């Protein structure tokens, strides 16, 4: 199985996490919402597959390149 590591594209604060480990996701689905410069930015799934790990939680401040989730497909 291949793994996709999803990273944060911009610094900000996680305001919601929409998936849990074990969830099946489709390409383009929302993993979480990131607030940056008073804007809500959805972090989308780049591939369809199964969430194996979530590396962020609500309220966490993240930086560019931090890992959000790992998806196996």
N, C-alpha and C positions, 0 to 999 in steps of 0.2 A: 504493500500500500504506500502511496505517496503522501507526503505531508505538506501542507501550506501553512506558513507562519504569517499571521496577519499582524502588521505593525501600524502604530499610530502615525498618520501623515503630518499632523501639526500638534503642538503643545496645547494642553487644556486640561479640563476636569471632566471625568466620567460622570454623567448625570443619570444614565440608565444602562443596565445590562439586560439584553433581551433573550439571551440563550444560556443554556447550562451544559456541562459536559454530558455527552450521550445524545444530545439533540441532533436530529437530521436537519441540515440547512440546504437551501437552494442558492445558486449563484445570484447575487444581487440583493439578498436578504439583509436586514439590519442586525448586526451583532450588538452594537451599543450606540449610545449617543454621547458625543463629546461636545462640551461647551468651550468655545474659544472666541475671545473678543466679543462676548455677548451674543454669539450666534450658535445655534445647535447644528452640529455636523454629524450625520449618520456615518458610522464605520460599517461598510458593507462587506458581505462575504464575496471573495474573489472566485471561489469555486463552490460547487455543491459537494456535500459530504457529511461527515459526522464530527461534531465538536469533541475533541479529546481533552483539551485544557482551556480554561479561561484564566487569564493572568491579571485581570483588572477587577475592581469593585467600585460600587457607587461612591462618589465623593473623592476618589483617588485622583491626584494630580499626576498627569503623565507628560512625557516629553516626546519629541519626534523620534521615531524608531523604537519606542517601547513596544513590547509584544502585547497584543490584545488577546489573541486566541490562536490555538493550533487546530487545524482541520485535517482529518484524514479522508482521502478520497480514492 
